[in-house]
Amino acid sequence: MTISITSDFDGGNIEVLKIEGESADLAIRRDHMSDFFQWFCFRVTGAGGRRLTLRITNCSESAYPGGWPDYAARASEDGENWRQVETHYADGVLTIHVEPRGDALELAYFAPYSSARHAALIESHAAKPGVARTLLGNSLDGRPIERLTMGEGPKQVWLYARQHPGETMAEWWIEGALEKLTDPEDAIAQLLRSKATIHIVPNMNPDGSARGHLRTNAVGINLNREWHAPSAEKSPEVLHVLKAMDGTGVDFAMDVHGDEAIPAAFLAGFEGIPSWNEKQGGLYYRFRDTLAARTPDFQTRLGYVVAAAGQANLSMSTPQLAERFGAVSMTLEMPFKDNAAAPDPEFGWSPARSKKLAHDCLDNLAEMIDLI
C-alpha cells in the first residue's frame, strides 16, 4: 500500500515531489506573493506500523536556514498531543523519521492552531461574564479581525498575536492568557482586571494562518513592517487594530511571536526610539528581568541585537507603540526549538509551555501595573 501525503486543509503547507515505498521527498511552498517560507503542516495516511523517511528538500532556501540545526519536527496522531520526532538536518535537507502506530499522522513545524480552534476560542470566551467582543474590521480575504476586551481599570493593556501566522505558539500563549484572565477563582486576574482594561487580538493574520503561510498575509505583506503607515490595500489588519488602539490609548503592549533559531524565550524592546527615556525604558527592563526571575522558561542572555539611539524601526509594532503612545511595549519571542536551558525531550517547547508562560507574564504584569 502506497502512503498518501496531503496539505489540502486549513493551515496546511507541503508539496509532494516523490513517494517511493516508505520514503518521500517534499518541499515547502512559499507564502503567496512572497519569498518567505518555513512553516509546514501535512497529513500522512496509509503508514501505520511503517518507519517513514520524509525529506524536506528545499530548507536551505527557506526564510531562516539557521532554524533547522537542532530542530525537531512535531507529530500527532490525535490532533491534540504533539511530540518531537527524530529529525536531522544536513546539506539543506530536513529528514524526519517517524513510525506511526495508526493509519493517519500529522506533522508540522510546530503544533498548529487552526481556524476552527481560533473561532471556538473567540466564541467560548466572548460568552463569559465581563468579556466584550468587537469586530475591528476584516482581512483582505474577508475574515474577521476580532478583539476581546475585559476589565474596568484605567490602564490600557493590549495583547496581540500571530502577525506572523506560522508562529502558532503565539496563539497558544493567547489561549493561556484568556483562560487565566477569565478564571473567576484567579485572584491575580481579578486584581489585574480591576486596575486595567485588557484588549486581546488573538490572531492578527487569519488569512496567512488559513493559507499555511509563515510570515505574510494574503498579498505577501509582512504585517510587522506596516505599523508606520498601514493601508486598506495592503495591511488592513494593522490598520483596523491601530485605529482601535488610537481610540483607547496604550499603556502596556505585548506582541507575541515565535523565533526560528534561538532556543529560548526572550523579549525585544523599543530601544532606539526618538523619544526614549529612562522611566519608560526602565519599566520595560523591570518587566523583562522580573519575568526571568519568575520562571526558568524565560531568560535574558539570548535575544536580538538592540537598536542604537535613533535607529529603532518604527514600522514594527513594538517601537511604534512605544513612540506613539509612550507605552511600555515589547515583543515576546518563544522558540520553535526546545528551551535549551530546560529541555523536554518528548514535547520540546509546546502549547502547554506557551500557555504557562502567558500565566507568568500576567502575574508579572499584575505586580507592576500600578507603575505603568
C-alpha positions as a Markdown table, in Angstrom:
| # | Residue | x | y | z |
|---|---|---|---|---|
| 1 | Met | 0.0 | 0.0 | 0.0 |
| 2 | Thr | 1.4 | 3.4 | -1.0 |
| 3 | Ile | 1.4 | 6.1 | 1.6 |
| 4 | Ser | -0.5 | 9.3 | 0.9 |
| 5 | Ile | 0.5 | 12.8 | 1.8 |
| 6 | Thr | -1.7 | 16.0 | 1.6 |
| 7 | Ser | -1.7 | 19.5 | 3.0 |
| 8 | Asp | -5.1 | 20.4 | 1.4 |
| 9 | Phe | -6.6 | 21.6 | 4.7 |
| 10 | Asp | -6.7 | 24.7 | 6.8 |
| 11 | Gly | -3.1 | 25.8 | 7.6 |
| 12 | Gly | -1.6 | 23.1 | 5.5 |
| 13 | Asn | 1.6 | 23.5 | 3.5 |
| 14 | Ile | 3.7 | 21.0 | 1.6 |
| 15 | Glu | 4.4 | 19.9 | -1.9 |
| 16 | Val | 4.9 | 16.2 | -2.7 |
| 17 | Leu | 7.8 | 15.7 | -5.1 |
| 18 | Lys | 8.2 | 12.0 | -5.0 |
| 19 | Ile | 6.9 | 9.0 | -3.0 |
| 20 | Glu | 8.7 | 5.6 | -3.1 |
| 21 | Gly | 7.6 | 3.0 | -0.6 |
| 22 | Glu | 8.2 | 4.4 | 2.9 |
| 23 | Ser | 10.1 | 7.4 | 1.7 |
| 24 | Ala | 9.0 | 10.8 | 0.3 |
| 25 | Asp | 10.7 | 13.9 | -1.0 |
| 26 | Leu | 8.8 | 17.1 | -0.1 |
| 27 | Ala | 9.1 | 20.8 | -0.5 |
| 28 | Ile | 7.6 | 23.7 | 1.5 |
| 29 | Arg | 5.5 | 26.2 | -0.6 |
| 30 | Arg | 6.4 | 29.9 | -0.5 |
| 31 | Asp | 3.9 | 32.4 | 1.0 |
| 32 | His | 1.7 | 33.8 | -1.7 |
| 33 | Met | 3.3 | 36.8 | -3.5 |
| 34 | Ser | 6.3 | 36.4 | -1.2 |
| 35 | Asp | 9.7 | 34.6 | -0.9 |
| 36 | Phe | 9.1 | 33.7 | 2.7 |
| 37 | Phe | 8.6 | 30.0 | 3.6 |
| 38 | Gln | 9.4 | 27.8 | 6.6 |
| 39 | Trp | 6.1 | 26.7 | 8.0 |
| 40 | Phe | 5.0 | 23.2 | 7.1 |
| 41 | Cys | 2.0 | 21.1 | 8.1 |
| 42 | Phe | 0.8 | 17.9 | 6.3 |
| 43 | Arg | -1.0 | 14.6 | 6.9 |
| 44 | Val | 0.3 | 11.2 | 6.1 |
| 45 | Thr | -2.1 | 8.2 | 5.7 |
| 46 | Gly | -1.6 | 4.5 | 5.0 |
| 47 | Ala | 1.5 | 4.5 | 7.1 |
| 48 | Gly | 0.6 | 2.6 | 10.2 |
| 49 | Gly | 3.4 | 0.4 | 11.6 |
| 50 | Arg | 5.8 | 1.6 | 8.8 |
| 51 | Arg | 9.0 | 3.5 | 9.5 |
| 52 | Leu | 8.8 | 6.6 | 7.3 |
| 53 | Thr | 11.6 | 8.7 | 5.9 |
| 54 | Leu | 10.3 | 12.1 | 4.9 |
| 55 | Arg | 12.8 | 14.5 | 3.3 |
| 56 | Ile | 12.0 | 18.3 | 3.0 |
| 57 | Thr | 14.5 | 19.2 | 0.3 |
| 58 | Asn | 14.4 | 23.0 | 0.0 |
| 59 | Cys | 15.2 | 24.0 | 3.5 |
| 60 | Ser | 18.4 | 25.8 | 2.5 |
| 61 | Glu | 16.3 | 28.3 | 0.6 |
| 62 | Ser | 13.9 | 29.0 | 3.5 |
| 63 | Ala | 13.5 | 32.2 | 5.3 |
| 64 | Tyr | 15.7 | 31.2 | 8.3 |
| 65 | Pro | 18.0 | 28.3 | 7.4 |
| 66 | Gly | 19.6 | 28.8 | 10.9 |
| 67 | Gly | 16.4 | 27.5 | 12.4 |
| 68 | Trp | 16.9 | 23.9 | 11.1 |
| 69 | Pro | 20.0 | 22.7 | 13.0 |
| 70 | Asp | 19.0 | 21.1 | 16.4 |
| 71 | Tyr | 15.3 | 21.4 | 15.4 |
| 72 | Ala | 12.8 | 18.6 | 15.8 |
| 73 | Ala | 9.6 | 18.3 | 13.9 |
| 74 | Arg | 6.3 | 17.8 | 15.8 |
| 75 | Ala | 3.9 | 14.9 | 15.1 |
| 76 | Ser | 0.5 | 14.0 | 16.3 |
| 77 | Glu | -1.9 | 11.0 | 15.7 |
| 78 | Asp | -4.8 | 12.6 | 17.5 |
| 79 | Gly | -4.5 | 16.3 | 16.6 |
| 80 | Glu | -4.1 | 17.2 | 20.2 |
| 81 | Asn | -0.8 | 15.9 | 21.5 |
| 82 | Trp | 2.2 | 17.0 | 19.5 |
| 83 | Arg | 5.5 | 15.2 | 20.2 |
| 84 | Gln | 9.0 | 15.7 | 18.9 |
| 85 | Val | 10.1 | 13.1 | 16.4 |
| 86 | Glu | 13.6 | 12.1 | 15.1 |
| 87 | Thr | 14.8 | 14.9 | 12.9 |
| 88 | His | 18.1 | 15.6 | 11.2 |
| 89 | Tyr | 19.3 | 18.5 | 9.1 |
| 90 | Ala | 22.2 | 18.3 | 6.6 |
| 91 | Asp | 23.1 | 19.8 | 3.2 |
| 92 | Gly | 19.9 | 21.8 | 3.0 |
| 93 | Val | 17.6 | 18.8 | 3.6 |
| 94 | Leu | 15.5 | 18.2 | 6.7 |
| 95 | Thr | 15.0 | 14.5 | 7.2 |
| 96 | Ile | 12.2 | 13.2 | 9.5 |
| 97 | His | 12.0 | 9.6 | 10.7 |
| 98 | Val | 8.7 | 8.5 | 12.2 |
| 99 | Glu | 6.8 | 5.3 | 12.7 |
| 100 | Pro | 3.1 | 6.0 | 13.3 |
| 101 | Arg | 1.0 | 3.4 | 15.2 |
| 102 | Gly | -2.2 | 4.2 | 13.4 |
| 103 | Asp | -3.2 | 4.9 | 9.8 |
| 104 | Ala | -3.0 | 8.7 | 9.9 |
| 105 | Leu | -0.3 | 11.1 | 11.2 |
| 106 | Glu | 0.1 | 14.8 | 11.1 |
| 107 | Leu | 3.4 | 16.5 | 11.0 |
| 108 | Ala | 4.1 | 20.2 | 11.5 |
| 109 | Tyr | 6.8 | 22.8 | 12.1 |
| 110 | Phe | 5.0 | 23.5 | 15.5 |
| 111 | Ala | 1.7 | 22.4 | 16.9 |
| 112 | Pro | -0.9 | 24.1 | 14.6 |
| 113 | Tyr | -3.6 | 26.5 | 15.8 |
| 114 | Ser | -6.4 | 26.0 | 13.3 |
| 115 | Ser | -9.0 | 28.5 | 12.2 |
| 116 | Ala | -11.7 | 26.3 | 13.8 |
| 117 | Arg | -9.9 | 26.4 | 17.2 |
| 118 | His | -9.5 | 30.2 | 16.8 |
| 119 | Ala | -13.2 | 30.6 | 16.2 |
| 120 | Ala | -14.0 | 28.4 | 19.2 |
| 121 | Leu | -11.6 | 30.4 | 21.3 |
| 122 | Ile | -13.4 | 33.6 | 20.4 |
| 123 | Glu | -16.9 | 32.2 | 20.9 |
| 124 | Ser | -16.2 | 30.5 | 24.2 |
| 125 | His | -14.5 | 33.5 | 25.9 |
| 126 | Ala | -16.9 | 36.1 | 24.4 |
| 127 | Ala | -19.7 | 34.2 | 26.3 |
| 128 | Lys | -18.0 | 34.6 | 29.7 |
| 129 | Pro | -19.1 | 37.3 | 32.1 |
| 130 | Gly | -17.4 | 40.7 | 31.7 |
| 131 | Val | -16.0 | 39.9 | 28.2 |
| 132 | Ala | -16.9 | 42.1 | 25.3 |
| 133 | Arg | -16.4 | 41.0 | 21.7 |
| 134 | Thr | -15.7 | 43.6 | 18.9 |
| 135 | Leu | -15.3 | 43.2 | 15.2 |
| 136 | Leu | -12.5 | 45.7 | 14.4 |
| 137 | Gly | -12.6 | 45.0 | 10.6 |
| 138 | Asn | -11.9 | 42.4 | 8.0 |
| 139 | Ser | -8.8 | 41.0 | 6.4 |
| 140 | Leu | -8.2 | 41.0 | 2.7 |
| 141 | Asp | -9.8 | 37.6 | 2.3 |
| 142 | Gly | -12.8 | 38.8 | 4.3 |
| 143 | Arg | -12.0 | 37.1 | 7.6 |
| 144 | Pro | -12.9 | 38.9 | 10.9 |
| 145 | Ile | -10.2 | 40.7 | 12.9 |
| 146 | Glu | -11.7 | 40.4 | 16.4 |
| 147 | Arg | -10.9 | 41.8 | 19.8 |
| 148 | Leu | -11.9 | 40.5 | 23.2 |
| 149 | Thr | -12.0 | 43.2 | 26.0 |
| 150 | Met | -12.3 | 42.7 | 29.7 |
| 151 | Gly | -11.6 | 44.6 | 32.9 |
| 152 | Glu | -12.6 | 48.0 | 34.2 |
| 153 | Gly | -9.3 | 49.6 | 35.2 |
| 154 | Pro | -7.9 | 52.8 | 33.7 |
| 155 | Lys | -4.6 | 51.3 | 32.4 |
| 156 | Gln | -4.9 | 50.2 | 28.8 |
| 157 | Val | -3.3 | 46.9 | 28.1 |
| 158 | Trp | -3.1 | 45.4 | 24.6 |
| 159 | Leu | -2.1 | 41.8 | 23.9 |
| 160 | Tyr | -2.0 | 40.6 | 20.3 |
| 161 | Ala | -0.6 | 37.6 | 18.4 |
| 162 | Arg | 0.2 | 36.0 | 15.1 |
| 163 | Gln | 1.2 | 38.9 | 13.0 |
| 164 | His | 3.3 | 36.1 | 11.5 |
| 165 | Pro | 0.8 | 33.3 | 11.1 |
| 166 | Gly | 3.3 | 30.4 | 11.1 |
| 167 | Glu | 4.3 | 31.3 | 14.7 |
| 168 | Thr | 1.4 | 29.3 | 16.2 |
| 169 | Met | 2.9 | 29.2 | 19.7 |
| 170 | Ala | 1.7 | 32.9 | 19.9 |
| 171 | Glu | -2.0 | 31.9 | 19.8 |
| 172 | Trp | -1.4 | 29.1 | 22.2 |
| 173 | Trp | 0.0 | 31.8 | 24.5 |
| 174 | Ile | -3.2 | 33.9 | 24.0 |
| 175 | Glu | -5.3 | 30.9 | 24.8 |
| 176 | Gly | -3.4 | 30.6 | 28.1 |
| 177 | Ala | -3.8 | 34.3 | 28.8 |
| 178 | Leu | -7.6 | 34.2 | 28.2 |
| 179 | Glu | -8.0 | 31.2 | 30.4 |
| 180 | Lys | -6.3 | 32.9 | 33.3 |
| 181 | Leu | -7.9 | 36.3 | 32.8 |
| 182 | Thr | -11.4 | 34.8 | 32.7 |
| 183 | Asp | -10.9 | 32.4 | 35.6 |
| 184 | Pro | -13.3 | 33.7 | 38.4 |
| 185 | Glu | -11.2 | 32.0 | 41.0 |
| 186 | Asp | -7.9 | 33.6 | 40.0 |
| 187 | Ala | -7.1 | 36.4 | 42.4 |
| 188 | Ile | -4.3 | 37.8 | 40.3 |
| 189 | Ala | -6.6 | 38.0 | 37.2 |
| 190 | Gln | -9.2 | 39.8 | 39.4 |
| 191 | Leu | -6.6 | 42.3 | 40.5 |
| 192 | Leu | -5.4 | 42.9 | 37.0 |
| 193 | Arg | -8.9 | 43.4 | 35.7 |
| 194 | Ser | -9.7 | 45.9 | 38.5 |
| 195 | Lys | -6.7 | 48.0 | 37.5 |
| 196 | Ala | -6.6 | 47.7 | 33.7 |
| 197 | Thr | -8.8 | 47.3 | 30.7 |
| 198 | Ile | -7.3 | 44.5 | 28.7 |
| 199 | His | -7.7 | 44.3 | 24.9 |
| 200 | Ile | -6.8 | 41.0 | 23.2 |
| 201 | Val | -6.5 | 40.3 | 19.5 |
| 202 | Pro | -5.8 | 36.5 | 19.3 |
| 203 | Asn | -5.0 | 36.4 | 15.6 |
| 204 | Met | -3.8 | 39.5 | 13.6 |
| 205 | Asn | -3.3 | 37.5 | 10.4 |
| 206 | Pro | -6.2 | 35.0 | 9.8 |
| 207 | Asp | -5.6 | 34.9 | 6.0 |
| 208 | Gly | -2.0 | 33.8 | 6.3 |
| 209 | Ser | -3.0 | 31.3 | 9.0 |
| 210 | Ala | -5.6 | 29.6 | 6.8 |
| 211 | Arg | -3.3 | 29.7 | 3.8 |
| 212 | Gly | -0.4 | 28.0 | 5.6 |
| 213 | His | 1.9 | 31.0 | 5.4 |
| 214 | Leu | 5.0 | 31.5 | 7.6 |
| 215 | Arg | 5.1 | 35.3 | 7.8 |
| 216 | Thr | 2.7 | 37.2 | 5.5 |
| 217 | Asn | -0.9 | 38.0 | 4.7 |
| 218 | Ala | -3.0 | 37.2 | 1.6 |
| 219 | Val | -0.9 | 39.6 | -0.6 |
| 220 | Gly | 2.6 | 38.7 | 0.7 |
| 221 | Ile | 2.8 | 41.6 | 3.2 |
| 222 | Asn | 4.7 | 41.2 | 6.5 |
| 223 | Leu | 2.3 | 42.9 | 8.9 |
| 224 | Asn | 5.0 | 43.7 | 11.4 |
| 225 | Arg | 6.6 | 46.2 | 8.9 |
| 226 | Glu | 3.4 | 48.1 | 8.3 |
| 227 | Trp | 2.8 | 50.0 | 11.6 |
| 228 | His | 4.2 | 53.3 | 10.5 |
| 229 | Ala | 1.7 | 53.6 | 7.6 |
| 230 | Pro | -0.9 | 50.7 | 7.3 |
| 231 | Ser | -3.2 | 50.7 | 4.3 |
| 232 | Ala | -6.5 | 49.2 | 3.4 |
| 233 | Glu | -5.0 | 47.8 | 0.2 |
| 234 | Lys | -2.0 | 46.0 | 1.7 |
| 235 | Ser | -2.4 | 45.7 | 5.5 |
| 236 | Pro | -6.0 | 46.4 | 6.7 |
| 237 | Glu | -5.3 | 44.0 | 9.6 |
| 238 | Val | -2.9 | 46.5 | 11.1 |
| 239 | Leu | -5.0 | 49.5 | 10.0 |
| 240 | His | -8.0 | 48.2 | 12.0 |
| 241 | Val | -6.1 | 47.3 | 15.1 |
| 242 | Leu | -4.1 | 50.5 | 15.2 |
| 243 | Lys | -7.3 | 52.6 | 14.8 |
| 244 | Ala | -8.7 | 50.8 | 17.8 |
| 245 | Met | -5.5 | 51.5 | 19.8 |
| 246 | Asp | -5.7 | 55.2 | 18.9 |
| 247 | Gly | -9.2 | 55.1 | 20.3 |
| 248 | Thr | -8.2 | 53.7 | 23.7 |
| 249 | Gly | -4.6 | 54.7 | 24.1 |
| 250 | Val | -2.0 | 52.1 | 25.0 |
| 251 | Asp | -0.1 | 51.9 | 28.4 |
| 252 | Phe | 1.3 | 48.4 | 28.1 |
| 253 | Ala | 1.5 | 46.2 | 24.9 |
| 254 | Met | 2.8 | 42.7 | 24.2 |
| 255 | Asp | 3.2 | 41.5 | 20.6 |
| 256 | Val | 3.5 | 37.7 | 20.8 |
| 257 | His | 5.7 | 35.8 | 18.3 |
| 258 | Gly | 8.0 | 32.8 | 17.7 |
| 259 | Asp | 11.6 | 32.7 | 16.8 |
| 260 | Glu | 13.1 | 30.0 | 14.5 |
| 261 | Ala | 16.7 | 30.0 | 15.5 |
| 262 | Ile | 17.1 | 30.9 | 19.2 |
| 263 | Pro | 16.4 | 28.0 | 21.6 |
| 264 | Ala | 14.9 | 30.2 | 24.3 |
| 265 | Ala | 12.1 | 32.6 | 25.1 |
| 266 | Phe | 13.1 | 36.3 | 25.3 |
| 267 | Leu | 11.8 | 39.8 | 24.9 |
| 268 | Ala | 12.7 | 42.5 | 22.3 |
| 269 | Gly | 12.0 | 46.1 | 23.4 |
| 270 | Phe | 11.9 | 49.6 | 21.9 |
| 271 | Glu | 15.5 | 50.9 | 22.4 |
| 272 | Gly | 16.4 | 53.4 | 19.8 |
| 273 | Ile | 13.0 | 55.2 | 19.5 |
| 274 | Pro | 13.3 | 59.0 | 19.2 |
| 275 | Ser | 11.6 | 59.7 | 22.5 |
| 276 | Trp | 13.4 | 57.1 | 24.5 |
| 277 | Asn | 13.6 | 58.0 | 28.2 |
| 278 | Glu | 14.9 | 56.2 | 31.3 |
| 279 | Lys | 11.5 | 55.9 | 33.0 |
| 280 | Gln | 9.8 | 54.2 | 30.1 |
| 281 | Gly | 12.8 | 52.0 | 29.3 |
| 282 | Gly | 13.3 | 51.2 | 33.0 |
| 283 | Leu | 9.8 | 49.8 | 33.2 |
| 284 | Tyr | 10.5 | 47.5 | 30.2 |
| 285 | Tyr | 13.7 | 46.3 | 31.7 |
| 286 | Arg | 12.0 | 45.7 | 35.1 |
| 287 | Phe | 9.3 | 43.6 | 33.4 |
| 288 | Arg | 12.0 | 41.6 | 31.5 |
| 289 | Asp | 14.2 | 41.0 | 34.5 |
| 290 | Thr | 11.5 | 40.1 | 36.9 |
| 291 | Leu | 10.0 | 37.7 | 34.4 |
| 292 | Ala | 13.3 | 35.9 | 34.1 |
| 293 | Ala | 13.4 | 35.6 | 37.9 |
| 294 | Arg | 9.9 | 34.2 | 37.9 |
| 295 | Thr | 10.3 | 31.2 | 35.5 |
| 296 | Pro | 13.0 | 29.1 | 34.0 |
| 297 | Asp | 11.2 | 29.2 | 30.7 |
| 298 | Phe | 12.2 | 32.8 | 30.2 |
| 299 | Gln | 15.7 | 34.3 | 30.1 |
| 300 | Thr | 17.7 | 37.5 | 29.2 |
| 301 | Arg | 21.0 | 36.1 | 28.0 |
| 302 | Leu | 19.9 | 35.3 | 24.4 |
| 303 | Gly | 18.0 | 37.6 | 22.2 |
| 304 | Tyr | 18.2 | 40.2 | 19.3 |
| 305 | Val | 20.7 | 42.9 | 18.9 |
| 306 | Val | 19.5 | 46.2 | 20.5 |
| 307 | Ala | 18.9 | 49.2 | 18.2 |
| 308 | Ala | 21.3 | 52.1 | 18.6 |
| 309 | Ala | 19.9 | 55.5 | 19.6 |
| 310 | Gly | 17.6 | 56.9 | 16.9 |
| 311 | Gln | 17.7 | 53.6 | 14.9 |
| 312 | Ala | 14.5 | 51.9 | 16.0 |
| 313 | Asn | 12.4 | 50.5 | 13.2 |
| 314 | Leu | 9.1 | 52.4 | 13.6 |
| 315 | Ser | 7.4 | 50.2 | 11.0 |
| 316 | Met | 7.4 | 47.4 | 13.7 |
| 317 | Ser | 4.6 | 47.4 | 16.3 |
| 318 | Thr | 6.7 | 47.4 | 19.5 |
| 319 | Pro | 8.8 | 50.6 | 18.8 |
| 320 | Gln | 5.8 | 52.3 | 17.0 |
| 321 | Leu | 3.6 | 51.9 | 20.1 |
| 322 | Ala | 6.3 | 53.0 | 22.4 |
| 323 | Glu | 6.9 | 56.1 | 20.4 |
| 324 | Arg | 3.2 | 56.8 | 19.5 |
| 325 | Phe | 1.7 | 56.3 | 23.0 |
| 326 | Gly | 4.6 | 56.3 | 25.4 |
| 327 | Ala | 3.7 | 52.7 | 26.0 |
| 328 | Val | 5.8 | 50.1 | 27.8 |
| 329 | Ser | 5.7 | 47.8 | 24.8 |
| 330 | Met | 7.6 | 44.6 | 24.0 |
| 331 | Thr | 7.8 | 41.7 | 21.6 |
| 332 | Leu | 7.7 | 38.2 | 23.2 |
| 333 | Glu | 9.5 | 35.5 | 21.3 |
| 334 | Met | 9.1 | 31.8 | 22.0 |
| 335 | Pro | 11.2 | 29.1 | 20.4 |
| 336 | Phe | 10.3 | 26.6 | 17.6 |
| 337 | Lys | 13.2 | 24.6 | 19.0 |
| 338 | Asp | 13.2 | 23.5 | 22.6 |
| 339 | Asn | 14.2 | 25.6 | 25.6 |
| 340 | Ala | 17.9 | 24.6 | 25.6 |
| 341 | Ala | 18.3 | 25.5 | 29.3 |
| 342 | Ala | 15.3 | 23.4 | 30.4 |
| 343 | Pro | 14.7 | 20.8 | 27.6 |
| 344 | Asp | 11.7 | 18.5 | 27.3 |
| 345 | Pro | 12.8 | 15.5 | 25.2 |
| 346 | Glu | 9.3 | 14.4 | 24.5 |
| 347 | Phe | 7.4 | 17.6 | 23.7 |
| 348 | Gly | 10.0 | 20.3 | 23.4 |
| 349 | Trp | 8.7 | 23.8 | 23.6 |
| 350 | Ser | 4.9 | 23.1 | 23.4 |
| 351 | Pro | 1.4 | 24.6 | 23.6 |
| 352 | Ala | 1.3 | 23.8 | 27.3 |
| 353 | Arg | 4.6 | 25.7 | 28.0 |
| 354 | Ser | 3.4 | 28.6 | 25.8 |
| 355 | Lys | 0.2 | 28.8 | 27.8 |
| 356 | Lys | 2.0 | 28.6 | 31.1 |
| 357 | Leu | 4.4 | 31.4 | 30.1 |
| 358 | Ala | 1.3 | 33.6 | 29.5 |
| 359 | His | 0.2 | 33.0 | 33.1 |
| 360 | Asp | 3.7 | 34.0 | 34.2 |
| 361 | Cys | 3.6 | 37.2 | 32.1 |
| 362 | Leu | 0.3 | 38.2 | 33.5 |
| 363 | Asp | 1.4 | 37.5 | 37.1 |
| 364 | Asn | 4.4 | 39.7 | 36.4 |
| 365 | Leu | 2.3 | 42.5 | 34.9 |
| 366 | Ala | 0.0 | 42.4 | 37.9 |
| 367 | Glu | 2.9 | 43.1 | 40.2 |
| 368 | Met | 3.9 | 46.3 | 38.4 |
| 369 | Ile | 0.7 | 47.5 | 36.8 |
| 370 | Asp | 0.5 | 50.5 | 39.2 |
| 371 | Leu | 3.9 | 51.7 | 38.0 |
| 372 | Ile | 2.9 | 51.7 | 34.3 |
